[in-house]
Amino acid sequence: MSLWKYADRLPVEPLVTLEEGETPLIRSAKLPGDTWLKFEGANPTGSFKDRGMTVAVSAAMAEGAEAVICASTGNTAASAAAYAARAGLRCAVIVPDGKIATGKLAQALMHGADVIALRGNFDQALALVRELTDRHPIALVNSLNEFRIEGQKTAAFEVCDQLGGAPDTLCIPVGNAGNITAYWRGFQEYNASPHLHGYQAEGAAPLVKGEPVENPETVASAIRIGNPARWEEAMNAVTASRGEIRAVSDAEILDAYRRLAAEGIFCEPASAASVAGMLKYGSEGTTVCVLTGHGLKDPTTAIANAQPVVPCEPSLEALEKVVLR
């Protein structure tokens, strides 16, 4: 099964799929309250982006596109590259130079995408890509694409089906704001109204500050965005759900990241913003925290925040000394 089990609620046929969706909803063993973790890192390319990409690339195929393009902090690039490869389409991804996590870059390159490192930030990359697709017949597969939102809304369907009803609160990281927009659309279609709590990193919190951030900075690279494309829709979702948009620090994000790892769940730093926000500001009733991507997306940050490797000489005595210490 895949998210295409909801095909009657999606606008296109599944022309390009990697059996995305149906990700686990895991009850936390260590976080406070009745807290569940929607682990989107279990998608084919390791992030929630696959939900929207299967629909967006299927639509592009149906429309006769020969190429797709996106601006990305990494996960969209990896997903677009994989689905374009599956479809036999050319793919170009524009990423901020030096600002993409190693795992995501490796994925995009291995899937055969043309990776262009822009000497600028994500917001500049997206603006240029939008201009480019206005001039040339290339399908834009960023979350500005309505088909992306349609695919991503299926996560809300799954949460409701897995719990047997809607949660009271859904906590979610917010970067370009497409995912929180999609969840609200999905919940509305399921006649559900949980409170949506969106969390941004303090160094990249335009929705919290009420104005774009010119040079966003955070360890959570997936949400290092200063001017979200779905700004208005995200704020509408928060208001309509009687929710909130708040900021969390990098230290709080990394603390949540390590706490999740300590109960066996390895997500990328941006994913942990949902848990960091819940721990800092609280939540009501049954709470679902969305973990948007797998920890292997950013191995550099993982190694920097883990205990060191222990060296050992090749003898039983030396091994006993380090293992039994």
Residue pairs with C-beta under 8 A, 6 or more apart in sequence:
1 21
1 22
2 14
2 17
2 19
2 20
2 21
2 22
3 20
3 21
3 22
3 51
3 54
3 151
3 154
3 158
4 10
4 14
4 17
4 21
4 54
5 21
5 22
6 154
6 157
7 13
7 14
9 153
9 154
9 157
9 189
10 55
10 150
10 151
10 154
11 55
11 59
11 147
11 150
12 55
12 58
12 59
12 62
12 147
13 58
13 62
14 54
14 58
15 57
15 58
15 61
15 62
15 87
16 54
16 57
16 58
16 61
16 83
16 86
16 87
17 54
17 58
17 86
18 44
18 45
18 50
18 54
18 82
18 83
18 86
19 44
20 43
20 44
20 50
20 51
20 53
20 54
21 43
21 50
21 51
21 154
21 155
21 158
22 158
23 38
23 39
23 40
23 41
23 42
23 43
23 155
23 158
24 38
24 39
24 42
25 36
25 37
25 38
25 39
25 158
25 159
25 162
25 163
25 288
26 36
26 37
26 39
26 265
27 34
27 35
27 36
27 37
28 35
28 36
28 37
28 263
28 289
29 263
30 259
30 262
30 263
31 259
31 275
31 278
31 279
31 289
32 279
33 283
33 285
33 287
34 285
34 286
34 287
35 278
35 283
35 287
35 288
35 289
36 163
36 167
36 286
36 287
36 288
36 289
37 260
37 265
37 275
37 288
37 289
37 291
38 155
38 158
38 159
38 288
38 289
38 290
38 291
39 265
39 267
39 291
40 47
40 48
40 51
40 155
40 271
40 290
40 291
40 292
40 293
41 47
41 266
41 267
41 268
41 271
41 291
41 292
41 293
41 294
41 295
41 297
42 294
43 49
43 50
43 51
44 50
44 82
45 75
45 78
45 79
45 82
45 107
46 75
46 78
46 103
46 107
46 293
46 294
46 296
46 297
47 75
47 78
47 79
47 222
47 268
47 292
47 293
47 294
47 297
48 75
48 152
48 155
48 179
48 290
48 292
48 293
49 75
49 76
49 78
49 79
49 80
50 79
50 82
50 83
51 151
51 152
51 154
51 155
51 182
52 143
52 145
52 147
52 148
52 149
52 150
52 151
52 152
52 178
52 182
53 76
53 79
53 80
53 82
53 83
53 141
53 148
53 151
54 83
54 151
55 147
55 148
55 150
55 151
56 68
56 83
56 139
56 141
56 145
56 147
56 148
56 151
57 68
57 80
57 83
57 84
57 86
57 87
57 89
57 139
57 141
58 147
59 139
59 145
59 147
60 68
60 87
60 89
60 139
60 141
61 87
61 89
63 139
65 89
65 137
65 138
65 139
66 89
66 90
66 137
67 84
67 89
67 90
67 91
67 92
67 138
67 139
68 80
68 84
68 89
68 90
68 91
68 92
68 138
68 139
68 140
68 141
69 80
69 91
69 92
69 93
69 94
69 129
69 132
69 133
69 138
69 139
69 140
69 141
70 76
70 77
70 80
70 93
70 94
70 129
70 140
70 141
70 142
71 93
71 94
71 95
71 122
71 125
71 126
71 128
71 129
71 142
72 80
72 93
72 94
72 95
72 100
72 104
72 122
72 125
72 142
73 95
73 96
73 99
73 100
73 104
73 122
73 175
73 221
73 222
73 223
73 224
73 225
74 95
74 100
74 101
74 103
74 104
74 105
74 108
74 221
74 222
74 297
75 104
75 222
75 292
75 293
75 297
76 93
76 141
76 142
76 143
77 93
77 95
77 100
77 104
77 105
77 107
77 108
77 113
77 115
78 104
78 107
78 108
78 111
78 297
80 91
80 93
80 108
80 113
80 141
81 91
81 93
81 107
81 108
81 109
81 110
81 111
81 112
81 113
82 107
82 111
84 90
84 91
84 111
84 112
84 113
85 91
85 111
85 112
85 113
90 114
91 111
91 112
91 113
91 114
92 113
92 114
92 116
92 138
93 108
93 113
93 114
93 115
93 116
94 116
94 118
94 125
94 128
94 129
95 105
95 108
95 115
95 116
95 117
95 118
95 125
96 117
96 118
96 120
96 121
96 122
96 125
97 117
97 118
97 119
97 120
98 117
99 121
99 122
99 221
99 224
100 117
100 221
101 221
101 222
101 268
101 297
101 298
101 299
101 300
101 301
102 298
102 299
102 300
103 296
103 297
103 298
103 299
104 297
104 298
105 115
108 115
109 115
118 124
118 125
118 128
121 215
121 216
121 224
121 226
122 176
122 216
122 224
122 225
122 226
123 212
123 216
123 225
123 226
123 227
126 142
126 144
126 176
126 229
129 140
129 142
130 140
130 144
132 138
133 139
133 140
139 145
141 148
142 148
142 176
142 178
142 229
143 149
143 152
143 176
143 177
143 178
143 179
143 181
143 229
143 230
144 178
144 229
144 230
148 178
148 182
149 178
149 181
149 182
149 185
150 182
150 185
151 182
152 178
152 179
152 182
152 183
152 186
153 182
153 183
153 185
153 186
153 189
154 186
155 179
155 182
155 183
155 186
155 290
156 170
156 182
156 183
156 184
156 185
156 186
156 187
156 189
156 190
156 192
157 186
157 189
157 190
159 166
159 167
159 170
159 288
160 166
160 187
160 190
160 192
163 286
163 288
165 192
166 187
166 190
166 192
166 193
166 194
167 194
167 285
167 286
167 287
167 288
168 194
168 195
168 283
168 284
168 285
168 286
168 287
169 194
169 195
169 196
169 197
169 243
169 278
169 283
169 284
169 285
169 286
169 287
169 288
170 183
170 187
170 194
170 195
170 196
170 197
170 287
170 288
170 289
170 290
171 197
171 199
171 274
171 275
171 277
171 278
171 283
171 287
171 288
171 289
171 290
172 179
172 180
172 183
172 196
172 197
172 198
172 199
172 274
172 289
172 290
172 292
173 179
173 198
173 199
173 200
173 220
173 222
173 223
173 270
173 271
173 273
173 274
173 290
173 292
174 180
174 198
174 199
174 200
174 207
174 223
174 228
174 234
174 245
174 273
175 200
175 204
175 222
175 223
175 224
175 225
175 228
175 270
176 225
176 228
176 229
176 230
177 198
177 207
177 228
177 229
177 230
177 231
177 233
177 234
178 229
178 230
179 290
179 292
180 196
180 198
180 230
180 234
180 237
180 238
181 230
181 233
181 234
181 237
183 196
183 237
183 290
184 196
184 236
184 237
184 240
184 241
187 193
187 194
187 241
193 240
193 241
194 241
194 288
195 241
195 242
195 243
195 244
195 283
195 284
196 237
196 238
196 241
196 243
197 243
197 244
197 246
197 274
197 277
197 278
197 281
197 283
198 207
198 234
198 238
198 243
198 244
198 245
198 246
199 245
199 246
199 247
199 248
199 273
199 274
199 276
199 277
200 206
200 207
200 208
200 223
200 245
200 246
200 247
200 248
200 273
201 216
201 218
201 219
201 220
201 223
201 224
201 247
201 248
201 249
201 250
201 253
201 270
201 273
202 218
202 247
202 248
202 249
202 250
203 213
203 216
203 217
203 218
203 224
203 250
204 213
204 216
204 217
204 218
204 220
204 223
204 224
204 225
204 226
205 213
205 247
206 212
206 213
206 216
206 225
206 226
206 227
206 228
206 231
207 228
207 231
207 234
207 235
207 245
208 245
208 246
208 247
212 226
212 227
213 226
213 227
214 226
215 226
216 224
216 225
216 226
217 224
218 224
218 250
218 253
219 250
219 253
219 254
219 269
219 301
220 250
220 253
220 268
220 269
220 270
220 272
220 273
221 269
221 270
221 298
222 268
222 269
222 270
222 271
222 292
222 293
222 297
223 270
223 273
228 234
234 245
235 245
237 243
238 244
238 245
244 281
246 277
246 280
246 281
248 273
248 276
248 277
248 280
252 276
252 279
252 280
253 269
253 270
253 272
253 273
253 276
254 269
254 272
254 305
255 276
256 272
256 273
256 275
256 276
256 279
257 267
257 269
257 271
257 272
257 305
258 305
259 275
260 266
260 267
260 272
260 275
260 291
261 295
261 306
265 291
266 294
266 295
266 296
266 302
267 291
267 292
267 293
267 294
267 295
268 292
268 293
268 294
268 295
268 297
268 298
268 301
269 298
269 301
270 292
270 293
271 290
271 291
271 292
271 293
272 291
274 289
274 290
274 291
274 292
275 289
275 291
278 287
278 289
295 302
296 302
310 322
312 318
312 319
312 322
